[in-house]
Amino acid sequence: MTLSLHPEHLKRYKQVLGLMIKYGHGDLVKAAPIVDDPLEFAPAPPVPPGARELAKDLEQMGPTFIKLGQLLSTRSDFVPPAYMEALSMLQDNIQPFPYEKVEAIVNVEIGARISKAFQSFDPVPMAAASLGQVHYAVLRSGQEVAVKVQRPDVRELVATDLAAISEIAEFLDRHTDTGRRFEFTKMVGELRKALLRELDYRQEAQTMKLMREKLSDFTRLVIPAPIDDYSSGRVLTMEYVDGTKITKLHPIVRMEVDGRALAEEVFRSYLHQILIVGVFHADPHPGNVFLTADNSKVALLDFGMIARVGPQMQDQLLKLLLAISDGQSDRAAAVAQAMGTEKDHFDEAAFRRDIAEIVSQQQGATVENLEVGKIVMHVTQVAARTGLSVPEELTMLGKTLLNLDLVGRTLDPTFDPNESIRRNSAELMRAKTLKSLSLGNLLNSVLDAKELIEKLPGRLNQFLEVVANNKLKIHLDTIDEKVVMTGLQKVANRITLGLILASLIVGASMLMRVETSFRLFGYPGFAMLLFLLATGGGISLAWQIMRSDMRS
């Protein structure tokens, strides 16, 4: 059996299946020869490779597999906890591509030569990643900008990789129990959507505009504005932010920074994104968080990866965060259980016991050791282990908060995320209330009321006509009629048999007074026969009742 007739995918087949064998999933590919000649895989190492080694292997395989690793970091039902944490921190940092190709792409995308469109354009990139690289430039107006240029042929590479991964996923879903359980094809579908969104810089520009609007009240936060006239699907020009990655701050600079206020501002802004806006920056690792040159603000960069949360899920997430921050283990378990879908083998007792243990442990932790992101990730892992399928939004929340914990600790080692949640809960509730009273929601309510008023007379007229013509019928479907009738029939039979036995006893009593030559035990014979028959019937009825009650 072969997976595909595309020979150009053979290299990727070997790499993907080699990873499965190396990291303990060789059972998935033992019966899956890819071509007529067997693949020569290196034997599995005697010592199991670590999580960081997997992250390194994925980085070397290119952008598609880096994003695949980031996606797997959200699958607590499939990936062990240690691997989830390593993959959630997965970043790409590779060699830049030549400036000649940068110039060719920019010339085509913005419709003008670099020398005409820009006053200056630094040929050496500030940063290079697997999907693109960023250059410093100055517009003709004198404005400093950062120009993000997509790698040449990266779309074709991603399309080829996705095709190869899709074929392997389809094969595993059809021929392995693990594939049918975890539905690898759906994972690849999620990966495809995320990559296509990230490869379209126009969507990233729209997200930046949205975030600048929704987070305008956070004065210590900087989000660069995109420059539309110099942007396209493969080129994104934005305001230049002069600053330093928070992970590279000098210790002396840290002493001069109001880290507590900055950490609070960043954390509060993410609570606002997740629980109020419903769209949040899903990749806030420290490499995407800068401290501005004047040490007074924090800049968020790279909005290619975002996540969305619906209104109902926002309410559930807020309840869960408040329960965790207050140490309410039973409340946290109940909310998490309500958010998920129970599988056939769901162990509710084990789930609630493990959640209670996780929440109680964080109550005794010191401020320096509190990590709300890790707690949420542990909740998703317990859910997966006990048979509860949690929504993707909960895992994305855990991953985002995990990165935020690191950002907060970097800015202020004593930052307490739990206290921040409790401190901002009232403000979050007020914002959610105001959002529900927005003009759009009020207009929807008015339109619903208008529709009700318009249709009410006709529906009321139909109802009154049915009642007047004695055609009103009420259908109840709450019980099984056959079961009820069978039970009633059994009750009726027992009552009837009881009446017969009672009549036999009464008749025997009356015959006792009639003297006859036929006698039993010194008593009139017919009366004694009736007594014996009634006694046997009574014993039989009692036995049937007891046996029936014991079975039920």
LINVEN-V860000 format. One line per field, one symbol per residue. ss: DSSP state (H for helix, E for strand, - for the rest). A space follows every 10 residues. Layout:
ss=???
//
This chain:
ss=------HHHH HHHHHHHHHH HH---HHH-- ---------- ---------- HHHHHHHHHH --HHHHHHHH HH-------- HHHHHHHH-- --------HH HHHHHHHHHH ---HHHHEEE E-----EE-- -EEEEEEEE- ---EEEEEEE ---HHHHHHH HHHHHHHHHH HHHHH-HHHH HH-HHHHHHH HHHHHHHH-- HHHHHHHHHH HHHH------ EEE--E-HHH ----EEEEE- --EEEHHH-- HHHHHH--HH HHHHHHHHHH HHHHHHH-EE E----HHHEE EE-----EEE -----EEE-- HHHHHHHHHH HHHHH---HH HHHHHHHHH- EE-----HHH HHHHHHHHHH HHH---HHH- -HHHHHHHHH HHHHHH-EE- -HHHHHHHHH HHHHHHHHHH H-----HHHH HHHHHHHHHH HHHHHH--HH HHHHHHHHHH HHHHHHHHHH HHHHHHHH-- ---------- HHHHHHHHHH HHHHHHHHHH HHHHHHHHHH H-------EE --EEHHHHHH HHHHHHHHHH HHHHHHHHHH H-
//
